[in-house]
Amino acid sequence: MKVPFFRPEITEEEIAEVSDSLRSGWLTTGPKVKQFEQEFAQAVGAKFAVALNSCTAALHLALEAVGVKRGDMVIVPTMTFAATAEVVRYFDAVPVMVDCDPRTLCMDPQQLRHTIEALLSEQPVAGLKPPYGRLKVIIPMHYGGYACSMVAIMDMADFYGLNVIEDSAHAFPAAYRPPTADTGTTIIRSTPLSNGYIPAGRFGRVGCFSFYANKCITTGEGGMAVTDDERIADRMRLMSLHGMDRDAWKRFTAEGSWYYELVAPGYKYNLTDLAAGLGLHQLRKAEQLRLARERIAQSYNRAFASISELETPVESEDGRTHSYHLYPLRLNLDKLTIDRAQFIEELKARGVLCSVHWLPLHLHPYYRETYGMTEGLFPVAEREWLRLVSLPIFPAQREEEVEHVIRSVIDVVTCNRR
């Protein structure tokens, strides 16, 4: 048996919606995009949603909308995908990296505090040396779909007067229930949903989501930004399509006008109706898809719980629901005769395809060469990434495929114990 790392869950509903778009004549941004924005905003309890062609675009436009400029400092996790930091470099601003929590792999709030204090007191930090530019933004990333410690992060952001833009690429429909409804802090700006939870992406000024093919819901390629700030939403919408002063698709409707003006040097980041057609139906079954992922994660957890060579990922707890975009298994390498690369190759030989999330950003050549970053700066991320293996986890995964993954992992461990 061969088990892919991912296989999309696409039904006849999605296919019919895309076919409807093809027949309608609206292939690019049109009425389905607007409907998708409205339904997504409602799903997460946001006032505004802006559909885009990627989460990377959402992060980029969010930074632009809050006024990031050349030389500004933006705090990001080192344990994240390229996009979280590369959008900072689009402005010739400086990504300031922070180590991860050893348990969740999300940004460590204690390390975040140390980093902020070092920057503000002009002390060396994260491989960087003063003088520093303005400290402007924090971008926490919800690793694997487990919500970051947003209460602590937002408390710090409020205290130091910083913007928070959430990288929620993994995190729909993950959510977080604050410890109490009356914490006395100013961080809970968003109204909880009817179940008392605040969705990941709804704590900061802007939340940015990904609908890439293997995400929890997909539009093939796509993303969304959500906010309660109308000015931010309007600016992001404007900049998403060349800086035009009116919605492009409305120019071709009965109530529209052919005339437009360019008011800013914008980008080409709009989502298409074809993609939004997929998204509408994926969105309506998002919780069903999340529960399917959760069941697979629970099967893995039960199977691996008593195996000392393996460490299962953090589960839904502490008032948090997990989207289970990833299942990041960790190897206790001191109990194995093989390394992580060999472990993955042995699984591949048994028909199980895996991945790794991720090589920490500061270890990539670009950040080494640009900022002189070296090993040893972020010891938790450096230690944990060496033993991470992301197992297949997707809603279309059949029970026999889940069992095959479990048997294969156990077999590799059994054959390679010390």
N, C-alpha and C positions, 0 to 999 in steps of 0.2 A: 504493500500500500504506500502511496505517496500523499503526503499532506503538505499543501502549499502554506507559505507564511500567511497569506490572506486570499480570500475569495469573496467578491462582493455579493451582497444580498439584494438582488434586483428582481422585482416581481412584475407581473403584467400591468399593474397599476402605473408604475413608473414608465414602462414602455409606452403605454397608451397616452400618458401625459406628454411625453416627448413627441410622439406622433401627432398629437393635437397641435403642438407648437409648430411642427413642420407644415401642417396643413393650414395653419392660421396666417402664415406669412411673417410672423414675428419670430425671427431666429436669434436676434441679439437682445439687448435690454428692452423689455417691454412689460406688459401687464402681469405676467407670471413672476417676474422679479419683484415687482411691487407687492404682490400678494405674499410672496415668500418672506419679504422683509416684515410685513405686518404680522404674519403668523409666527415668525421667529421671535420678534419683539414681544409678542404676547406670551410665548412659551417661557421666556426667561424673565418676564416682568420688567422689560425696558420700555422707555418712552419712544426710543428711536432705534432703528436698525438700518445699516447700509450694507447692501450685498456687493461683494467684490469678487475678483477672480482668484484670490488666495488669502490665506491668513497673513502671509508676508506683506501683501498689499495693505491689509487692515492695520498691521503694526506700523508700516511706513507712514500711512496717512494719519494715524493717531498721533505719532510723534510730531508730524508736521503741524497738526491742528493745535497741539498744546504748546507749540512755539520753540521746539528744539532747533538750535542753531549750531554753526561751526564752533567747535571747541567745548561745547557743553558736555557734562558728564552724565551718563545714563547707566544705572546699576542693573546688571543682568546676571542670571546664574551661569556658572561655567558648565553645569550639567544640563545642556539643552541642545536643540537643533540649531543649525547655522543661522536661520532667519532671525532669531531673537536678537542677535548681536549685529548681524550684517545690516539691518535696517538703520541702526545707529550710525554705522559708517557711511550710509548714503548721505548724511548731513555733514560728514567730516567731524562728527562728534565722537566722543571716546566711550567705548563700552567698558565699564568697571565691573569685573567679575567677582562673584561671591560663591563660596563653597556650598555644598548641599548637606542637608540633614541626612545622617547615615541610615536612618530608618525609612524615610519617605522618598528620598532623593530629590525633594523639592528644595527651594532656597531656604537656607538655615537662618531663621530670624535673628539668632544671636550673632552670627557672622555678619549679617546685614547691618546690625547696629554698630558693630566694630568698624565696618567699612565706612558707614556714613560719618561716624565720629572722626575717623582718620582723615577723610577727605576734607571735612570742615575745619579741622585743626592743621591742615597742610602737612600731614605726616605721610610717609611712603605707605602704599597700600596696593595689594593685588598686582604686584609687579610694576606699578606706576610710581612716579615721583612728582612732587609739586614743581612749579606752580600748576594749579588746576583751574579749569573753567567752572562755570556755574553748575552746581549739582541740581539736576532738573527733574529726573524721572526714575522710578523703579519699575522694572518689568519682571514680576514673578511669573514663573511658568509652572503650570499644574502637571507635574511629571506623570505620564502614563494614565492620567485621568483621575488622580487623587488630588483633591483640592489642597492648595497650600495653606499655611497658617495665616489666613488673611486678616484675622483680628489683630494679631501682633504686627503684621506688616502695615496695615492701615493706621494703627496707632502711631507707629514710627513716622509714616508719611505725613500724618496730620501734625505731629509735633515739630517736624523739620520743614514743613511747608512744601512737600514734594508731590508731584503727580504720580499716580499709579496707573499703568496700562497693563492689563492682565493678558498674558499669552495663554489663551485657553484652547490652543490647537487640539489638545487631547481631551478636553474636559466637558464636552457636551454629551449627555446631560448630568454631569456631576454637580453636586450641590453641597452646601455647608450650613449647618444650623449653629448660629452663634451660641456661646455657652448659656447666656440668659438674655431675655428680651430687654432688660434694663441694665446693661453693662455700665452705663454712665459715660461711655466714650462717644466720640463723634463719628466713629468709623462706619456705623451702620446707616448709610445714606439710602440704601435700597430697601424697599418694602418687601418682606419675605413673601413667597408664594403661599397659597392656601394651606400647604402642608408645614409651614413654618420654616422652610429652608430657603436660603438665598443661593441661586445658581452660581457656580464658578463663572467668572467673567462679569459679575454684577457688583463687585465691591469697589473696584477702581473707577477712574473717570471714564475709561473705555475698556471694553472687553473684546478680544479678538479671537475668532473661531476659525477652524479649518474644516473644509468638507472634501479634502483629498480622498482618493479612492478607498484607502484603508481606514479612514476615520469612522467615528461612531455613527454618523450619518454622512452621506456623500452626495455631491453633485458632479462627481468625476474630478474636476478641478473647481475650487471655489472657496470662498470665505465670507465672513460676516463680522462687522463691527457693531457693537451695541453701546448705547450711552443714554443718560437722562439729560444731557446738555444739548439743547437744540443748536446752539452755535457750533459746537464740535461736529454734530451730525451734518449740518449744512456745509461746513467747510470740507469735511471728508467727501461728501457727495459731489461737491463742486470739483475737487481735485481728482476725483476718480475718473473723470472724463474730460481731460484736456483743459480744465478750468473754464468750461462753458457756463454761462450765467443762467441756463435753463435746462431742464431735463431733455436730453437728446431725443428720446423716443416720443416725447410729447410734441416735438416739432412736426411729426408726421401724422398726428391725429387731427380730428375735426376741430378740437378746441385749441390746438397748438398754433405756433407761428414758425415760419421758416427762418426768422431772424434770431440770431444769437450774437453775443459778444464774448470774447475771451477776457477774463478778469484776473487770471493767474496762469503761470506756466504749469499746467496740470499734468496728469499721467493718463495711461490707458489701462484702467483697473476694473472696468465694469464687468458684471456677471451677465451671462446670456439667459434668455428665456428657456433655451434648451436645457441648460444646467438647472435653472430654478424649477423646471418641471419635475426633474428628479428629486430635488430638495423638498418640494412640497409634500410628497408622499413619504419620503424618508423621515421628515420631521414629525409627521403624524403618528409614526410608529417608533419614535426614538426610544421611549421607555421599554417597549417590547424588545428592541434590539439590545438595549443596555442589559436587560434581564437575561437575555440569551448569553451575552458575554459573561455576566456574573455567574451563571450556572456552570460555565466551562471553568472559570477561575476557581470556583468552589470544588469542582471535581479534581483539578490539579492540586489544590491545597490539601484536600483529604489524602490524596495518593502520596504526596511528598512530605507530609507533616512529620513522619517518624524517621525520615532518612537524614542522617546527620550530615551527609555530604552536600545537602541542598538547603537553601533558605528561601522560603516562599515570600512573595511581596506583601506589603501592608494591605490589610483588608478594609472594607467599609466599617468605620468605627468612629468614635469621638465626634459624633454629630455630623459625619461626612458620608455622602454617597459617592461611590466610585463609578466612573464610566467604563473602566477596564478596557481602555484603548490598547494598553499593553499588558502583557503578563511577564514582567521582568524577573525571571528566576535568577538567584545568585548561587554560585558554586563556592563551597568551602574547599578551596584548592589545596589546603594543607592536608586534606583527607583523600585527595585523588592523586593518581600518578600521571595525569595528563593536564594540560592547561586548557583555557577556555577555547582557543582556536581548534584544538584537537577534539574537544567535546562537541563542538558544532559540526566538525567534519564527520564524526562518528554518528551523530544524529542524521546528517545528510545521507550517509551510507545506508541508513535504515529507512530512508524515504521521508524524513521530517526536515522541513526547511525552517531555519531560524534567522534571527537578526540580532543586532546589538544596538542599544540606545543608551549612551552614545560615547564616542571619544570626547572627553571634555574639551570645550572650545579652546582653552589656553594651550592645549597640546598640539593644535593644528598649526601647520607651517605659517599660515598668514599671520596669526596672532603672535607666534614666536618671533617672526621677522619684523613685524610692525611695531610691537611693543616690548620686545626682548623678554617675553614670558618664558619661564623655564619650569621644569618639573619641580615639585615640592611646594608650589604656591598654594595648592588646594588639595591637601592630603586625603580628605574623605572622598572626593570625586575620583582622584587618581587611584585610590585603593578599590573603590567599588566598581568602577567601569571594567576593571580587569577580570571581574568574575560575573559580569552580567550576561545573560542569554535571554533574549525575548522569544518565548515560545509562540506558536500559532494560537491565535484567539480571535475568532470572528463568528458572527451569528449564523452563517451558513455552514459552519463546521458540524459535520455529522457525528453522532455518538461514537460510531466505530473509529472515526478519525481521532476524536479525543482520547479514546482508549489506546489507540496506536501510539499517540504521542506519549502517553503515560508509560506504556510498556517499554517504549524505546528509551526514554530518559532513565528509567530504572535499570534497564539492561546495560546502558553505557556506564552508569554508576557502578553496577555490580561487577562489570568487567575491568574496572579501573580503580578499585579501592586500594588504598595503601594497606 
